[in-house]
Amino acid sequence: MHRRLIAPGALAASLLLAIPASAADYSPGAPGIGDPYYPAYGNGGYDVSHYDLRLQYQPETDKLEGTATLLARTTQDLSRFNLDFLLDVSEVRVNGTKASFTTSGEHELEITPKSPLPKGTAVTVVVRYSGVPSSKKAYGFTSWHRTPDGGVGANEPEAAWWWFPSNDHPLDKATYDVSVAVPDGSQAISNGTLQSVSSRAGWTRYSWRSNKPQATYLATLAVGKFDLTTGTSESGIPIVNAYSKDLGDNYGAARASVERTGEVADWLSEYFGPYPFNALGGYVPNTDTGYALETQTRPFYSPRQFASGTNVSVVVHELAHQWYGDDVSVTGWKDIWINEGFARYAQWLWSEHEGEGTAQEIADYVYASRAADDPFWTVKPGDPGPENQFHIAVYDRGALALQALRNEIGDEAFFAILKGWPKKYSYGNATVGDFVKYAEEVSGQPLASLFDTWLYQASKPGAPAARAASIAPRAQGELVRPTSWKKIAATNSVHEG
């Protein structure tokens, strides 16, 4: 027998290579992703690349059962991590092995894998769960809308917690497969393209796929009895629209508006560049909420949006978000102007297109119709604060800032920016500061002062600033309300209940 002799130093080195980092080197992922507006939203320590949701939903009882499979990668040496979720969990597995779990805070699911996870590890997380979404509240509210024939998950800045576990912040975008079994006679609507429909033993399963990065709040689920329409836009994008069968008097106006989705998307692509996704549509469930939402590829519309007749302007708003908000998402919620100011400005451009008032005329009206002491001017669209995130000033004053920019740099540079921005940051995230820098690069002009005046001052820009931006100060008696204003104003509650 020959015994192999190993020098003491070499033995120590080989042992070090064989022993993983000690448990002390691993730490829990943060319970929030770091957004100052919503410190507990999202989570740290990992990044999700794909969600696979296999669900069953019973409309009569609002009972949801599901298995969520998350594909992720760790971004630190991870001992424990959180998901944002509210329903009742029966089992969690991490890389095939059962993991322990508990809940904390208002909406945190804390998961401790059997073995800690080194940084850069590919992780598969499986969560089995069930519950009644409408029975769950966090921070005093619910984002699940019970309807007479089912339920809807749609809200901003949070909606996922009520129907799937997630890393709920726009910084962590992912692709999705959403497969939902519902009783025969009901339909399940979600984002993206419909991959298959199959029936078995009284249940019909609808399988949807979103193949481009999508923020969690833009994922949606609606179950009910819908009239479905399908088609293709002139540019070749497949369209699926859905309308609750019990919309009553709002049915005709809703359908007359949302059926123009393909036309509007093609028109918007002239300003914003090619449509960034492979599916289009919209849905109108019978909810009693008042807002609409840009759920990716298939916006959610409240019946109330159509209570006074057709409202193509709100369709323009939500479809504009497919570029500004969905394709390019906020880095933090304080960057909301990147979403709302631009979607509102798209409505102004549509008004111009329809011959119902130019963007300049609407800008002049917005500026002149609100006195200097109106609280409207105290909201700063560039950083409005969480309490004013969806304040009307973020929309109207935000669009006013864009008209001031357009007048400052000229149409050629302005429209080059509108089209170039989604291309530069496609499927990613960006800040207001990124936009200011980009506008300066494209225009070749210093613009910090202009943006400070129109986005960051808690006061009405004075007459000299308005004249410099070619915004016409007018006396109250000279005010002329653009024809489109009533339709635009009808979307002022797009994110209010």
N, C-alpha and C positions, 0 to 999 in steps of 0.2 A: 504494500500500500504506500502511495506517495501523497503526503499531505502538502497542499499548496500553501506556501508562506506568503503572507500579505503584510507589507510594512504598515505600522500603526497609522501613519498619515493617510495612506491610501484607503485603509479600512474606514477611517472617519469620513473621508470624502464620499465613499460609496454609500455609507449609511445615510449621509445627508441627502444624497440624491434619491434614496428610497423612501425617505420620510416626507410626507406632505407637510405643507405649512401648518403650523400649530393652530388649534382652534382660536387662539388669541389673535391670530392674524386676520381672522374673518370677522366681519361686522354686519349688522342688519342693514338692509337697504332703507333709505330714508322714507318716512311715511308720506312725504310730499315731494313733488318733482322740483319745487323751488319757485313756484309762481307767487309773487307777493300779493296778488289779488285773492288767490285761493290757496293758502299754504298747505292744505291737506289734500289737494287734488293731484292725481298722478302719484307716482312712486319712484324711488331711486333704486339703483343697483342692477337694473336690467333694461333691455330694449326688446319690445315685441316685434316680430316680423310678420306673423300671420295668426289670425283667429279662425278656428273651425268650430262652429256652433251647431250642434245637433239638438233640436228642441221639439217638444210636443206641447201644444197649448189647447186648453179647453175653454172656449168662449163663455159658456154658461156659468162657470165658476171662477174664471180668471186664473185658473191653475196653470202654472208653467213648470215644466220639468225639462232639464237639459243636461248635456255634457259639453263642456267647453274645453277645447284643446288649444293651448297657446304655445306657439313656437317662439322662443326668445333666446337672447344671448346675454350673459352676465357682463356687467361693466365694472365690477369690483369683485374682490374676494368676498363672497356672500354667505352669511350664516343663516339669514332669514330674509324674507321679502314680503311685501304687501301687494294685494290686489284691491281695487275699489269695487265693492259689491255689497248688496243688501239682502239677497235671498238666502234661504237656509241650505247650508252645504252638508252633504253626507260623506263625501270622500274627496281627498286630494292626493294625487300622485305626482311626483317629480321624477322625471326620467324613469318611469315605470315602477318606482318604489313608493309605497304609502308614506305620506308626510303628515306630520301633526299640524293642526291649525286651530286658530281661535279668532275672535273678533275683538276689535277695539275702536274707540272713537265713534263717530257717527256712521262711517261707511267703510271701515277697513277690515279686510280679511288678511290675517297674519299667517303666513305659511313657513314652517320650519322643516326643510328637507332632512332626510335621515343622515345624509352626509353633506357637509358644507360644499359650496360650489366655487371653484377657482374662477378668477376673472377670465373672460373670454370663452367660457364654457357654453356650448349649445344646450339649451334646456327645453324639455317638453313638459308642460304643466297640464294635467287633466283635472278638471273640477266637475264633480257631479252635484247637482243641486235641484231644488224645487221650491215652490212658494207661490204666493198670491201677490203679484207686483203692486196692485192697487192698495194693499194693506200696509205697505212699507213707506215710511217717511224718513227723510234725513234733513236736518236743519229746518224742520217744520214744513217741508213741502214734498210733493211727489212729482216726478217727471213722467209717470205712467198715466195715460189717459184711458179711462174706462169708457167704452162706447156701448150702445145698446146691443151690438152684435159681436163685441170682442174687446180689443185693447190696442193701444198704440204707444210705442216708445219713441218720443221725439221731444227734445228740449235743448237749450243752450244756457250755460256751458256744460251741463251734465245731463245725461240720459241713460248711459250704459248701465249704471249700478242696478237698475230695476230689472234688467233682463240678461246681462252677461257680465262675468268678472273681467276686469280690464286694468290697464295702466291708463287712467282716464285723463289725458291731457294731449292737446294737439302736437306737442313735441314728439310724441311716440306714435307715429302713423304706421299702419300695417295693411296688409291685404286680408280679405275676408271670404270665407265660405259660410253661408247661413242656410241651414236646412231645417224646415219647420213642418211638422205634421199637425194638421187641423182636421176637425170633423168634415166629412164630405158635405159640400155645399158652401163651406167657407173658403176664403183664400188667405194666403200669407204673402204679404208684399214686403220686399226689402230692397237693398241697393243693388246696382249692377245689372248683370244679365241673368235671365232665368235659364238655368242649366237643364232642369228636368222637372217633370210633374209625374208622380206615380200614386196609384190608389191601392189600398189593401185594408180589408176588414173594417170598412167604415171610416177610414182616415185617408186623407190626401196629403202627400208630402211635396212641398215646394222647395226647390234648391236654387239659391241665388249665389252669384259670385261677383265680388269686387276685386278686379285684378290690378288696380293701381293703389298706391298708398292712400289711406283714408283715416282721418282723425276719429277717435272714438265717439265724440258727440255727433258726428255726421253719419254714424251707423243708425239705421232705423228698422223697426219692425211694426207692421200693422196687420192685424187679423180682423176679418169681418166679411160681410157679404158685399162684394164690389162688382160693378160693371167694369170690365177691362177693355181697353182699346189698345191696339198695337199698330205700328206703322214704322216708317223710316224717314228720317229727315232728308232734305235735298242733298246734304253732304254725305249721306249714307249711314248715319248713326241710328241704330234700332231704338224705337220708342215704346215704352209701356206706361200707360196711364191707368189710374184706378179711381173710381168714384163710388162712395157708399150708395147703396140702393135707396137709403132712407134720408137723402138730403132735402127732400121736400121742395119748396119753392126755390131753393138755392141751386138745385141740380143743373138747370139749363145754363145759368150764368157761369157756374163753376166749369162745366164742360166746354162752353164756348171760349173760356179763357185758357184753360190748361191744354186744350187741344192745339193751341198755337205754339206749343213748346218747341217743336222742330224749327218752325219759322223764326222764332225769337233767338234760338241758339245759333242758327246760321247767321242771323243779322249781327249778333254780338261778336261772332268770330271775326267779322270785318274790323272790329275795334281791338279785340283782345288776342287775336291769333287763333289757330286751330283749336277746336273743342278738345279738352285734355283727356276725355274718358271715352269708353266704348259703349256707353248706354245713356239714354235720356228718358225723361218722363216726369211724372208728378202724381201725387195722390191726395184725395180729399176725403178723409174719414168723417164720420158724423160726431165730431167732438164739440164741446162747448167752450173750448179755449179760443182766444182771439188771434193768435200769432201764426205766422208762417215760418218755415225753417228750411235752410238750404241743404238738407240731407243729401249726401253726395249722389249724383246722377238721378235722383228721384225726390225732388223737394216735397215737403209736407205743407199742405195748405188747409187752413181752417175754413169751414163753410162761411164763417162771418166775413171773410175777405170778399165774398160775392153776394152779400146781403142786399147791396144796392145796385146789382147788375154786374156785367162783365168787368173784369179788372185785369187786363193784360199787363198793366204796370207792375203788379206784384209778381207776376211770372217773370218779367224782365229782371226785377230785383233778385229773386232767388236764383235765376239762371246765371246772372252776372257773378254771383258767389261761386259758381263752379270754377271760375278762374281765380277770383279774389276772395279767398277764404278756404276753398276746398283744395284746388291745385296748389296754390301758395297759401299756407296756413300761418296763423300768428305764431310767433315764438313765445310770447306771453300774452295773457288776456288784456294787458294794458295797450297792446297793439291793435285793438279792435277796429280802429279807424281804417286799417288796411282792408278790412272786410266791408264795414258798413258805409264809409264815405264813398267808396267806389261803386257799390251796388246801388246807392242812392243816385250817384251821378249817372249811372247807366239809365235810370228812369228819366233823368233830365234829357239825355240823348235820345231816348225813345220818344219823349214829348216833341222834340225837334223833328224827329223822323215822321211823326204823325201829324205835324203841322199844328200842334196845340200849344206852342210856346217854346222858344229857344232856350238853351241852357243859360244863355246870358240873361234873358228876361226872367227866368226863374231865380237866378242868383240875385238879380236886382231886387226881386220881390222878397226873397228871404231876408236879405240885408235890411231893406227899408221897412218891412212889416213888423220888426221887433225893436222896441225902444231900447236905448242904451241901458236902462235899469231892469230890463227883462232878465230873470234868472237864467234864461237860455244861454246868455253870453258868459256866465260864470263857469260853465262846463267846458273843460279843455279836451277836445276830441283826441289829441295826441296822447293823453294820459288821463282819462276821465275819472278814474277811481272805480272800484267795484260797484259802488252804489249807483253810479251813473253810466255803467258800461253800455246800456242800451237806451240811454237818454236820447230824445229827439235831436239834441244838438250834435251828437256823434254822427247822425245821419245828415241833417240839413247843414249845419255849420261845417261838417266834414266835407260835404259836396261843394260847399261854397269855397273852401280852401282849394279844391281842385280847379274850379273856375278861375280863381285868382292865379293859380299856377299856369293855367292855359293862357290867360291874358298876358302873363309876364314873359313866357318863353315862346309863345306862338304855336299855332296849330301843328306845324310839322314836327317839332320836338315833342310837344305834348302827346300827340297820338303815337309817336314812336315809343314813348315811355309806356303808355297804356298797353301796347302790344308786346314790348320787350320785357316788361317786368315778369309776367307769368312764364315766359320762356327762360329767363335767367334763374328763377327760383322754383322751377317746375317740380312738383311732388315733394317740396320741402317746406321750410319755414323761414320767415323773415320778420324784421322789426320795422317800426316807423322810421327809425334812424337809417336802416338799410335803404328805405325808399328815398329819403332825402338825399343820401349819397348817390344813389342811382340816377335820380333826376338831375343832379348837378353834373354827373358824368355825361349824360346824354345831351343835356342842353348847353353844357359848357359855361354855365352861369352859377355864381354863388347864390344859394337859395335859403340859407339858414335863417336869415331875417324874415323872409316871407313866411316860411313855415312856422316860425316862432309867433308871428303876429296872428296867423289864422288858426293854428292848432294848439298853442300853448299859453296864450294869454287869457286870463279869466275876466275878460272885458270885451266889449264890442270894439272891433277895430275902428278907429276914428275916420272921419271923412277924408283926410289926406291919404291914409292907407288904402281906403276904398278906391279913391280916385287913381292912386298909383297902380292898383290892381284892376282898373277899369270896371269896378263895381259902382254903379251909379247911386249915390245918395239921393233920396227923393223925399219930398214932403208927403205926409199922410194923404193929403188930398190928391196927390198925383199917382197914388198906387194903382196899378192895373194888375189884377190877378190873372195869371196865365190860365188858359182853358184846362190844361192838364192838372192843375193844382189839386182839385178835388180828388182825382184818382190817386195822385201821389200821396196826398194826406191820408187816404184810406189805408195805406200801408204803414202808417206811422206807428201802429201797434204790433208790427211784425214779430217782436219778441216779448210782447207783454201778454199776460193771461187775460 
